[in-house]
Amino acid sequence: MLRIYRIHGDNIVECERIAKLILDETAPTSIEISLMSPSTIVYNFQFDYLGRHFEWQLELLPGFNKAGRRRWEADIFTGLKKSGSFLDETPDTIVTSVEAGLETILYAIEFCSALQAGNQAWQRSGRAFSMGRTGCPYLYIVDFVKYELNSRTRERKALRFPNPAVPYSYISFSRESSHFVAQVYIRSEEFDKHFDCSLRNFDENNFAEVELSRYIVKRMCGFDTTEEEESILQKNLNVVLFLASSSRPATNFTPAQWKHLYTHHQGIVPFSLENSGFHFRKTITAKGHHGSSPEFLDLVESLSVGLASRDLPFGIIPAANRRKLANGIRRLYPSYDTDILDKIASGRSDLILCMIKGFKPRGDDNRPDRGVLPLAVMLSLTDIEVMTYIYGPIIESNFNILIANPGRLAASNGFWRAILALSDFVALDVPVLSGHSYDAEVLLDTSALKHNYIKQLPNEDSLTQNDFSSIPQSFHEDDVDTGIHFLFSHLLHKVCFEGMCNPPGGDWSGLSVLYGNYEVRWLSLPRVSEKINGKRPDHILELFGVFGRPVLLSIESKERSFDLEKNVGEGLINYIRNLMSYIPNVERLTHPRIRTWTQSQRLVDFNAFEVISAAAYLRGFAQVNHVVFEQSNCDMLFVMEPVEHGWKIEIVTATHNAEVLKKFICDKVEEIGFNEITVF
């Protein structure tokens, strides 16, 4: 019997990444790839697994209903919200099963190719907390390790690791909620124990690619996944112990302490009170302070106990010190509400105190600090009281709503929801940004608001909802990227190597080209370089057999042609030229049995390629061709029109070499005879 599954994702790359994991694990005996709609790639395949035969259909649905869009006729996040996912945080992918008109969420996955250090390490803790509450399994895939690169030379900086408390928070949350939430460490291209002595003691058996693939396929098959869950969580613990081994024991839990905490199932707050031996003190630069925050920091340090690490932005105020804390705050901030200070003083439980700047200098809400409160709660659980102290800038409109109606601000702003829904008290010593900026000192009791959010208990039945059409109701830049990706990566895969696909929500993790007998790869790609007039492409496709040397087709995709930047075509080429002036970070032989990455030692010759720039956009939002050419300075245009099951793509050229490439593409598509895509 045919089973139908859907992979909902931020973009086509993340959908395809899940599909590849599934296909690699199942090793299909037959497979067909087609388009159900311009946006929906479909895999139909058969395989034998653990003694049973399966026939599956995977439908890839890229581009969520986010930012006010009604892309699909229903929202896959609805069930999660009904099940207690109250933070404005969504995973990269959600995998569902479809049967008898119903769609059931099976698991969610987050990918991260960013450096896992500093506040990046907990940036996505809100997603883990929010998903974990619902009963939906959540896996956070960490590429281990990642390096920062020198912006001038693109050489590796010294390796930085995440705080051990971050992976441990997943273990703690899984245990206490009885819902599977875990980090999965996979080997990155840069992992090299011979190159970096700080990795020498890392046990490579803690990479969990095998368990990850088995888990997701077994869950989709309906098999028991206990073995995989236990193995992944044990490997999480092993990574915690490795990370702790390089931490300073005077200000961090030691590996022995982490192991004792895990083995004895003790809560981390009482364990810290008995064992930490250090205070909490957040690192704040002199420039970063505001108002009385230096004195507040000293007060907190004198009364606190470190929670796992001195370096985290939160610590514990023991119950016995709460009155001293309240009295000290009263002296620093005489304008704070005395009734709320009395409530803080009289509390009989230990208090988690969190200090965050929270906002960028202009006062918006896009900082990684949105994960701080969820991380603290994943470690300490929701029944402990939390006080959050904010010293960063706030825009006046948000400040006014916060004072007048905190619940309204929490409902409308995801960052503030993370603060207000997880804090019992919120203290502010902040600059308020307006026409004439001013300072504000306010203390709020948000315990009732927190209770209203936390009481939204998980309801696993809500993970099932009515299914909806796999055909989107509207088309956007996501669809342009999906169309380009399908054309070159699937339809023309015999003559094309996809070096980069960077749709909205992508991670820009790297660019690969085939060069000689190697795949070479640049990592941690720079965004835009005004110095070289460069623009990072959305797609780089390497095509063979067009000229005497490979073609690098560099594409900028947009929903509308008039959104293309002036001279973007020149920028697309300059970007590649500039990148090739640096040695690639890693390389590997193209032989299918040798897939190990090693550090690259040689430059790539830009002149070994014919580089052609292009723009791709929807016909419904297109200007006349000559205007687009004048504006963009591209060599060719892909004017894309969605049709019932695929695409009608007009390729327009401005140079001789672009015309040769166009003919090559058209001939190959005609030769293949794929009816869902017409190229002319």
C-alpha positions in Angstrom: 0.0 0.0 0.0 1.3 3.5 -0.9 2.1 5.7 2.1 2.2 9.4 1.6 4.5 11.7 3.6 5.1 15.4 3.3 8.3 17.4 4.1 7.4 20.9 4.9 10.4 23.2 5.0 11.6 26.8 5.1 13.0 26.2 1.6 13.7 23.6 -1.0 17.2 22.9 0.2 16.1 21.9 3.7 13.3 19.7 2.2 15.8 18.0 -0.1 18.2 17.5 2.8 15.6 15.4 4.7 14.7 13.6 1.5 18.3 12.6 1.0 18.6 11.3 4.5 15.5 9.1 3.9 16.7 7.9 0.5 20.2 7.1 1.8 18.8 5.0 4.6 16.2 3.2 2.6 18.3 2.5 -0.5 15.2 2.3 -2.9 15.0 -0.4 -5.4 13.2 2.0 -7.8 12.6 5.7 -7.7 10.7 8.3 -9.8 11.1 12.1 -9.3 8.4 14.5 -10.7 6.6 17.7 -10.1 3.1 17.8 -8.6 3.0 21.5 -8.9 5.6 24.2 -9.8 6.6 24.2 -6.1 6.1 20.5 -5.1 8.8 18.0 -6.0 7.6 14.4 -5.5 9.6 11.2 -4.9 7.9 7.9 -5.5 10.0 4.9 -4.5 10.0 1.4 -3.2 12.3 -0.3 -0.7 12.8 -3.2 1.7 13.5 -2.3 5.4 13.8 -4.4 8.5 12.0 -7.4 6.8 9.1 -5.4 5.3 8.4 -3.9 1.8 7.3 -0.3 1.5 6.0 2.0 -1.2 6.3 5.7 -0.3 5.5 9.0 -1.8 7.4 12.0 -0.5 6.0 15.4 -1.2 8.3 18.4 -0.7 6.5 21.6 0.2 9.0 24.5 0.5 8.1 27.8 2.0 6.0 28.0 5.2 3.0 30.2 5.8 5.0 32.9 7.5 5.3 36.7 7.6 1.6 37.0 6.9 1.6 34.9 3.7 -1.2 32.5 2.8 1.0 30.4 0.6 -0.8 27.1 1.5 -4.5 26.9 2.2 -3.8 25.7 5.7 -1.0 26.2 8.2 1.0 23.2 9.3 1.9 25.1 12.5 -1.7 25.2 13.7 -1.5 21.8 15.4 1.7 22.7 17.1 0.2 26.0 18.5 -2.8 24.0 19.8 -0.4 21.6 21.5 1.4 24.3 23.6 4.0 25.8 21.1 3.4 29.4 22.2 6.7 31.0 21.2 7.1 32.5 17.8 9.7 30.0 16.8 9.5 27.5 13.9 11.8 24.6 12.9 13.4 24.3 9.5 11.5 21.2 8.5 8.4 19.3 9.7 7.7 15.8 8.4 4.1 14.5 8.3 2.1 11.5 7.3 -1.1 11.8 5.2 -3.8 9.2 5.5 -7.6 9.2 5.1 -7.8 13.0 4.8 -5.7 13.7 7.9 -2.2 14.9 8.3 -0.1 14.0 11.4 3.1 15.6 12.4 5.8 13.0 13.0 8.9 15.0 13.8 10.7 18.3 13.3 14.3 19.0 12.4 16.5 22.1 12.6 19.7 22.5 10.7 22.6 24.7 11.8 25.8 25.3 9.9 26.8 28.3 12.0 29.5 28.4 14.6 28.1 27.0 17.8 29.7 29.4 20.3 28.6 32.5 22.2 25.0 33.5 21.8 24.7 31.5 18.6 24.8 28.3 20.7 21.5 29.1 22.3 19.9 31.1 19.5 17.6 28.3 18.6 16.8 27.1 22.2 13.4 28.8 21.8 12.6 26.4 18.9 13.6 23.4 21.0 11.6 24.5 24.0 8.6 25.4 21.9 8.6 22.2 19.9 9.4 20.0 22.9 6.3 21.2 24.7 4.0 19.8 22.0 5.1 16.2 22.1 6.6 16.4 18.6 10.1 15.0 18.5 12.6 17.7 17.7 16.2 17.1 16.4 18.7 19.9 16.2 21.4 19.0 13.7 24.8 20.5 14.5 27.6 20.5 12.0 30.6 19.9 14.3 32.9 21.8 14.1 32.6 25.2 12.5 35.3 27.9 12.4 35.2 31.6 12.2 37.2 33.0 9.3 39.4 36.1 9.3 37.4 38.6 7.1 40.5 39.8 5.3 42.5 36.5 4.7 39.7 34.0 5.2 42.0 32.0 7.4 40.6 30.0 10.4 40.5 31.6 13.8 41.0 29.6 16.9 38.2 27.1 17.5 35.4 28.1 19.9 33.1 25.6 21.5 29.5 26.0 22.9 28.9 26.0 26.6 28.3 22.4 27.8 25.0 23.6 29.4 23.5 24.1 25.9 23.6 20.4 24.8 22.8 19.3 28.3 19.6 21.4 28.3 18.2 19.1 25.6 18.9 16.1 27.7 17.3 17.7 30.8 14.3 18.8 28.8 13.8 15.4 27.2 13.9 13.7 30.6 11.6 16.0 32.4 9.0 16.4 29.6 9.2 12.8 28.4 9.3 14.2 24.9 12.3 13.5 22.6 14.3 16.7 22.1 18.0 16.2 21.2 21.0 17.6 19.5 22.5 15.4 16.8 26.2 16.1 16.1 27.3 15.3 12.6 30.8 15.6 11.1 31.4 18.9 9.3 33.6 19.4 6.3 36.1 21.1 8.6 36.4 18.5 11.3 40.1 17.4 11.4 41.7 16.1 14.5 45.1 16.2 12.9 44.8 19.9 12.1 43.4 21.1 15.4 44.8 19.8 18.7 41.7 21.0 20.6 39.7 18.1 18.9 42.3 15.5 19.8 40.2 14.0 22.6 36.9 14.1 20.7 35.5 10.6 20.2 34.2 10.4 16.6 31.8 7.7 17.7 29.7 10.5 19.1 28.8 11.6 15.6 25.2 10.4 15.1 24.5 10.4 11.3 23.6 6.7 11.5 21.2 7.1 14.4 19.6 10.2 12.8 18.8 8.4 9.5 17.5 5.3 11.3 15.4 7.3 13.7 13.5 9.3 11.0 12.9 6.3 8.8 11.9 4.0 11.6 9.5 6.6 13.0 7.9 7.0 9.5 7.6 3.2 9.3 5.9 3.1 12.7 8.8 1.0 14.3 10.0 1.5 17.8 12.7 4.2 18.0 13.7 3.8 21.7 17.2 2.4 20.8 18.0 5.4 18.5 16.6 7.9 21.0 18.7 6.5 23.9 21.8 6.4 21.7 21.5 10.0 20.5 20.9 11.3 24.1 23.9 9.3 25.3 26.0 10.8 22.6 24.7 14.2 23.6 26.0 13.5 27.1 29.4 12.4 25.8 29.6 15.7 23.9 28.8 17.6 27.1 31.6 15.8 28.9 34.0 16.6 26.0 33.1 20.3 26.0 33.4 20.5 29.8 36.9 19.0 29.7 38.1 22.2 28.0 36.2 24.6 30.4 37.9 26.3 33.3 36.9 24.2 36.4 37.0 27.3 38.6 34.0 28.8 36.8 32.3 25.9 35.2 31.0 22.4 36.0 33.6 19.8 35.5 33.0 16.6 33.5 32.6 14.7 36.7 30.0 17.1 38.0 28.0 16.9 34.7 28.2 13.1 34.9 27.0 13.1 38.5 24.1 15.4 37.7 23.0 13.2 34.8 23.5 9.9 36.7 21.6 10.9 39.8 18.7 12.6 38.0 19.2 15.6 40.3 17.7 19.0 39.3 20.4 21.4 38.1 19.4 24.2 40.5 19.7 22.3 43.8 22.9 20.6 42.4 24.4 24.0 41.6 23.6 25.3 45.0 25.5 22.4 46.5 28.4 22.1 44.1 29.1 25.1 41.8 31.5 27.0 44.0 31.4 30.1 41.9 29.1 33.2 41.4 27.3 34.3 38.4 28.6 37.4 36.6 27.6 38.3 33.1 30.4 39.7 30.9 29.4 43.2 29.8 31.7 45.7 28.2 32.0 49.2 29.6 30.4 50.5 26.4 27.5 48.0 26.8 26.4 49.1 30.2 23.5 51.5 30.8 22.3 53.4 33.8 22.9 51.5 37.0 23.6 48.2 35.3 27.3 48.1 36.6 26.1 48.4 40.2 23.3 45.9 39.5 25.8 43.4 38.1 27.9 43.7 41.3 24.9 43.2 43.5 23.8 40.1 41.6 27.4 38.6 41.8 27.6 39.1 45.5 24.3 37.2 46.1 24.3 34.6 43.3 25.4 31.0 42.7 26.5 30.1 39.2 24.2 27.8 37.3 26.6 25.4 35.5 28.8 28.2 34.3 29.8 31.7 35.3 29.8 32.6 31.6 26.1 32.0 31.0 23.8 35.1 31.1 21.8 33.8 34.0 22.4 32.4 37.5 20.7 31.5 40.8 19.7 33.8 43.6 19.2 31.4 46.5 15.9 31.7 48.4 17.8 33.0 51.5 19.2 35.9 49.5 16.0 37.1 47.8 15.4 39.8 50.5 18.9 41.1 50.2 18.5 41.2 46.4 15.2 43.2 46.7 16.7 45.6 49.2 19.8 46.2 47.0 17.5 46.8 44.0 15.5 49.2 46.0 18.6 51.3 46.7 19.6 51.3 43.1 16.2 51.9 41.7 14.0 53.9 44.1 11.4 54.3 41.3 10.7 50.6 41.1 7.3 49.4 42.3 7.6 48.6 46.0 4.9 46.0 46.1 6.7 44.0 43.4 10.0 44.3 45.3 8.2 43.1 48.4 7.0 40.1 46.4 10.5 39.4 45.2 11.8 39.7 48.8 9.2 37.4 50.3 9.5 34.6 47.8 10.4 31.3 49.4 11.8 29.5 46.3 15.2 30.0 44.6 15.2 32.6 41.8 16.8 32.4 38.3 18.1 35.8 37.4 18.8 36.5 33.8 20.6 39.6 32.4 20.2 40.4 28.7 20.9 43.3 26.5 18.3 41.9 24.2 18.2 44.3 21.4 20.4 45.7 18.7 21.5 49.4 19.0 18.4 50.6 17.0 16.1 48.7 19.4 14.7 46.0 17.2 14.2 42.4 18.2 16.4 40.2 16.1 19.2 39.3 18.5 20.1 35.7 19.3 19.3 36.7 22.9 15.8 35.4 22.1 17.0 32.0 23.1 18.3 32.9 26.6 15.1 32.5 28.5 14.1 29.2 26.8 17.6 27.8 27.5 17.3 28.8 31.2 13.9 27.1 31.4 15.1 24.0 29.6 17.8 23.6 32.2 15.8 24.5 35.3 12.2 23.8 34.2 9.1 26.1 34.2 8.1 25.8 37.8 11.0 27.9 39.1 10.6 31.7 39.3 12.6 33.8 36.9 13.6 37.5 36.9 14.8 39.1 33.7 16.8 42.3 33.8 17.1 44.2 30.5 19.6 47.0 29.8 19.5 47.3 26.0 17.6 49.9 23.9 13.9 49.6 23.3 11.9 51.4 20.7 9.3 53.7 22.2 6.2 52.1 20.7 7.1 48.7 22.2 7.9 50.3 25.5 4.6 52.1 25.7 2.7 48.8 25.0 4.8 47.0 27.5 3.8 49.4 30.3 0.1 49.7 29.2 -0.6 46.1 28.2 2.3 43.5 28.5 -0.1 40.8 27.2 -0.7 42.6 24.0 3.0 43.1 23.4 3.6 39.4 24.1 0.9 38.4 21.6 2.2 40.6 18.8 6.0 40.4 19.2 7.8 37.1 19.3 10.9 38.3 21.0 8.9 40.0 23.8 6.8 36.9 24.1 9.9 34.8 25.0 10.7 37.3 27.8 7.2 37.9 29.1 5.9 34.3 28.9 8.9 32.9 30.7 9.6 35.5 33.3 7.9 36.2 36.6 9.5 39.6 37.0 10.9 41.9 34.3 13.2 44.8 35.3 14.3 47.5 32.9 17.1 50.0 33.0 17.0 51.0 29.3 17.4 53.8 26.8 14.0 54.3 25.1 14.5 55.2 21.4 12.2 57.9 20.1 12.5 61.3 18.4 14.0 62.5 21.7 15.4 59.4 23.4 15.2 59.1 27.1 16.0 56.6 29.9 13.5 54.4 31.7 13.5 52.4 34.9 10.6 50.0 35.4 9.8 46.8 37.3 6.9 44.6 36.2 5.2 41.6 37.8 4.6 39.3 34.8 3.9 36.1 36.8 0.2 36.0 35.8 1.1 36.4 32.1 3.7 33.6 32.5 1.1 31.3 34.1 -1.3 31.9 31.2 1.3 30.8 28.7 2.8 27.9 30.6 -0.6 26.4 31.5 -1.1 25.7 27.8 -0.5 22.0 28.2 0.6 19.7 25.4 -2.2 18.0 23.5 -0.6 15.3 21.2 -4.0 14.8 19.5 -3.6 18.3 18.0 -0.6 17.1 16.0 -3.2 15.7 13.6 -5.3 18.0 11.4 -7.1 17.9 8.1 -4.8 17.6 5.2 -4.6 20.3 2.6 -3.6 20.7 -1.0 0.0 20.2 -2.0 -0.4 23.0 -4.6 0.3 26.5 -3.3 -2.2 29.3 -3.6 0.4 31.9 -4.6 3.9 31.9 -6.0 6.9 33.8 -4.7 10.7 33.8 -4.7 10.7 30.4 -3.0 9.1 28.9 -6.2 11.6 30.6 -8.5 14.4 28.9 -6.5 12.5 25.5 -6.5 12.1 25.7 -10.3 15.7 26.6 -10.9 16.8 23.9 -8.5 14.6 21.2 -10.1 15.7 22.1 -13.7 19.4 21.9 -13.0 19.8 19.6 -10.0 17.3 16.9 -11.1 16.5 17.3 -14.8 20.0 18.2 -16.0 21.9 16.4 -13.3 24.0 14.4 -15.8 25.6 17.5 -17.2 25.3 19.8 -14.1 26.7 20.0 -10.6 24.8 22.2 -8.2 27.5 24.1 -6.4 25.2 26.3 -4.3 21.5 26.8 -3.8 20.6 29.6 -1.5 16.9 30.3 -1.3 15.3 32.5 1.3 16.1 31.1 4.8 19.2 29.4 3.5 22.4 29.2 5.5 25.0 30.2 2.9 27.1 27.4 4.4 29.3 26.9 1.4 30.1 26.9 -2.3 31.5 23.9 -4.1 32.9 23.5 -7.6 34.4 20.4 -9.4 38.0 21.2 -10.2 40.1 18.5 -11.7 39.5 15.3 -9.8 38.3 17.2 -6.7 35.3 18.9 -5.3 36.6 22.0 -3.6 34.6 24.0 -1.2 34.6 27.5 0.3 32.9 27.7 3.7 31.4 30.5 5.8 30.7 32.6 2.8 30.9 36.4 3.0 27.7 38.2 2.4 28.3 41.3 0.2 31.6 43.0 -0.4 31.2 46.6 -1.5 35.0 46.8 -2.0 34.9 44.3 -4.8 31.3 45.2 -5.9 30.3 41.6 -5.2 26.9 40.1 -4.7 26.5 36.6 -3.3 24.5 34.5 -5.8 21.4 32.5 -5.0 22.5 29.7 -7.3 25.8 28.6 -8.8 25.5 25.8 -11.3 28.5 24.1 -13.0 27.6 22.8 -16.5 29.8 20.5 -18.6 29.9 20.0 -22.3 28.9 23.5 -23.4 32.4 24.9 -24.1 35.9 23.6 -23.8 35.9 24.5 -20.1 33.0 24.2 -17.5 30.4 26.9 -17.2 29.7 28.5 -13.9 26.1 29.9 -14.1 25.6 32.4 -11.4 22.0 33.3 -10.7 20.2 36.0 -8.7 16.6 35.0 -8.0 13.7 37.4 -7.2 10.0 37.3 -7.2 9.9 40.6 -9.2 12.3 41.8 -11.8 12.3 45.4 -10.5 13.8 44.1 -7.2 17.0 43.2 -8.9 19.9 45.4 -7.9 21.6 47.6 -10.4 24.5 45.9 -12.1 23.8 42.7 -10.1 25.2 40.6 -13.0 28.6 42.2 -12.6 28.4 41.6 -8.8 27.6 37.9 -9.2 30.7 37.4 -11.3 32.9 39.6 -9.0 31.8 37.5 -6.0 33.1 34.3 -7.6 36.3 35.9 -8.8 37.0 37.3 -5.4 36.2 34.0 -3.6 38.6 32.2 -6.0 41.4 34.5 -5.0 41.4 32.6 -1.7 42.4 28.9 -1.2 39.2 26.8 -0.7 38.7 25.7 2.9 38.3 22.0 2.1 38.4 19.5 -0.8 37.7 15.8 -1.5 38.2 13.4 -4.3 35.1 13.0 -6.6 35.5 9.2 -6.4 32.2 8.0 -4.9 33.9 5.8 -2.4 36.2 8.5 -1.1 34.1 11.1 0.6 36.5 12.4 3.3 37.1 16.1 3.3 40.7 17.4 3.8 42.1 20.9 4.1 42.8 22.4 0.7 46.2 23.7 -0.2 45.9 25.3 -3.7 44.1 28.1 -5.4 41.4 27.5 -8.0 42.0 29.3 -11.4 39.0 31.5 -12.1 40.0 31.5 -15.8 39.4 27.7 -15.8 35.7 28.5 -16.0 33.3 30.3 -18.4 31.3 32.4 -15.9 27.9 33.6 -16.9 25.5 35.7 -14.9 21.7 35.4 -14.9 18.6 36.7 -13.2 15.5 34.6 -12.6 12.0 35.9 -11.7 8.3 35.4 -12.2 6.7 36.4 -15.5 3.8 37.9 -13.6 6.1 40.5 -12.1 8.4 41.1 -15.0 9.4 44.3 -16.8 10.2 44.2 -20.5 13.4 42.4 -21.2 15.6 45.3 -22.4 14.8 47.2 -19.2 15.9 44.3 -17.0 19.1 43.9 -19.0 19.9 47.6 -18.6 19.2 47.5 -14.9 20.8 44.2 -14.0 23.7 43.9 -16.5 23.1 40.2 -16.5 24.1 37.9 -19.4 20.8 36.0 -19.5 17.4 36.0 -17.9 15.1 33.1 -16.8 11.6 34.5 -17.0 9.5 31.8 -15.2 5.8 31.2 -15.5 4.2 28.5 -13.2 1.8 26.2 -15.1 -0.4 23.4 -13.8 2.3 20.8 -12.9 5.5 22.6 -13.6 7.2 25.6 -15.4 7.3 27.4 -18.6 10.7 29.1 -18.7 11.7 31.7 -21.3 15.5 32.1 -21.5 16.5 35.5 -22.9 20.2 36.2 -23.7 22.4 39.3 -24.1 25.7 37.7 -25.1 27.0 35.1 -27.6 28.1 32.7 -24.8 24.8 33.0 -23.0 23.0 32.1 -26.3 25.2 29.0 -26.7 24.4 28.0 -23.1 20.7 28.6 -23.7 20.7 26.3 -26.8 22.5 23.6 -24.7 19.9 23.8 -22.0 17.0 23.7 -24.4 18.4 20.8 -26.3 19.0 18.8 -23.2 15.5 19.4 -21.8 14.0 18.4 -25.2 16.2 15.3 -25.3 15.0 14.3 -21.8 11.4 14.9 -22.7 10.1 16.0 -19.3 6.6 17.3 -20.0 6.3 19.4 -16.8 9.0 21.9 -17.8 9.2 23.8 -21.1 12.3 25.8 -21.8 12.4 28.1 -24.9 
